[in-house]
Amino acid sequence: MNARLDAVERRSGTTVHLSLSEIPALPQQVETNLYRIALEALNNSLKYARASRVDITLCVENERLTLTVTKDGVGFDTAGNGSQGGLGLDGMQERARQIGALFNLESAPGKGVSVVVDVPL
């Protein structure tokens, strides 16, 4: 993941901050889906949000693993489509569902985007 983040910073000029707490061993499906959700959220920040900063946090608290991807940038109206014709948001939601996680998206025009995936351990 660090190599991917370094490449994003070099290519786009976007600052990416990664914060990880001590994470227990995870089932392969959980690990893979969280990784893909984080990558899709990061790709969306480059493709649509015109973000200058992206924060990715993965932490464990109260028997829950939470992935949070927050980005500044243009944001969008979540009452509308939001995916701008792509399958990114639908794919992230489906991946979260496959691992029994809650998926939450918050955004507003001009306010950036926050994606939160909450997985019971």
C-alpha positions in Angstrom: 0.0 0.0 0.0 2.8 2.4 0.8 4.3 2.0 -2.7 0.8 2.9 -4.2 0.5 5.9 -2.0 4.0 7.2 -2.9 3.1 6.8 -6.6 -0.1 8.7 -6.1 1.7 11.6 -4.4 4.4 11.8 -7.1 1.9 11.6 -10.0 -0.8 13.8 -8.7 0.7 16.1 -6.1 -1.9 14.9 -3.7 -0.7 14.5 -0.1 -1.7 11.1 1.3 -1.5 10.3 5.0 -1.8 6.7 6.2 -2.5 5.9 9.8 -2.6 2.3 11.0 -3.2 0.9 14.5 -2.2 -2.6 15.4 -4.4 -4.8 13.3 -5.1 -8.4 14.2 -4.8 -11.1 11.5 -7.8 -10.9 9.2 -9.6 -13.4 7.0 -8.3 -13.0 3.4 -11.7 -11.9 2.1 -11.8 -9.0 4.7 -8.3 -8.0 4.0 -8.8 -8.0 0.2 -12.1 -6.2 0.2 -10.8 -3.4 2.6 -7.8 -3.0 0.4 -9.9 -2.7 -2.7 -12.3 -0.2 -1.0 -9.3 1.9 0.0 -7.9 1.8 -3.5 -11.2 2.8 -5.1 -11.7 5.6 -2.6 -8.2 6.8 -3.4 -8.7 6.5 -7.2 -12.0 8.5 -6.8 -10.1 11.2 -5.0 -7.8 11.6 -8.0 -10.4 11.1 -10.7 -13.3 13.2 -9.4 -12.6 15.1 -6.2 -9.5 17.1 -7.2 -8.3 16.5 -3.6 -5.1 18.0 -2.3 -5.1 15.8 0.8 -6.3 12.2 1.5 -6.2 10.7 4.9 -6.5 6.9 5.3 -7.0 5.4 8.7 -7.4 1.8 9.8 -8.0 1.2 13.5 -9.5 -1.3 15.9 -11.7 -0.3 18.7 -14.4 -2.1 20.7 -14.2 -5.3 18.6 -14.6 -3.3 15.4 -12.2 -2.6 12.6 -12.8 0.8 10.9 -11.4 2.0 7.6 -11.8 5.7 7.0 -10.8 7.5 3.8 -11.3 11.3 4.1 -10.4 13.7 1.3 -10.8 17.4 0.7 -11.8 18.5 -2.7 -15.0 19.3 -4.5 -17.3 16.7 -2.9 -20.8 16.0 -4.3 -24.5 15.8 -3.4 -25.0 12.4 -2.0 -28.7 12.6 -2.8 -27.8 12.3 -6.5 -25.9 9.5 -8.2 -22.5 10.4 -6.8 -20.7 7.8 -8.9 -20.6 10.1 -12.0 -21.5 7.3 -14.3 -19.0 4.8 -12.8 -19.4 1.7 -10.6 -17.0 2.8 -7.9 -19.4 3.6 -5.1 -21.6 0.6 -5.9 -18.5 -1.6 -5.9 -17.3 -0.3 -2.5 -20.7 -0.8 -1.0 -20.9 -4.4 -2.4 -17.4 -5.2 -1.1 -18.4 -3.9 2.4 -21.6 -6.0 2.2 -19.6 -9.1 1.3 -17.7 -8.9 4.6 -20.6 -7.9 6.8 -19.4 -4.3 7.2 -21.4 -1.1 7.4 -20.6 1.4 4.7 -21.1 5.1 5.2 -20.5 7.9 2.7 -20.6 11.6 3.6 -20.1 14.4 1.2 -21.5 17.8 0.1 -20.5 20.0 -2.8 -17.3 21.9 -1.8 -16.9 19.9 1.4 -14.9 16.8 0.4 -15.8 13.2 0.9 -15.6 10.7 3.8 -15.9 7.0 3.3 -16.2 4.8 6.5 -16.3 1.0 6.5 -17.0 -0.6 9.9 -16.2 -4.3 10.2 -17.2 -6.4 13.2 -14.3 -8.5 14.4 
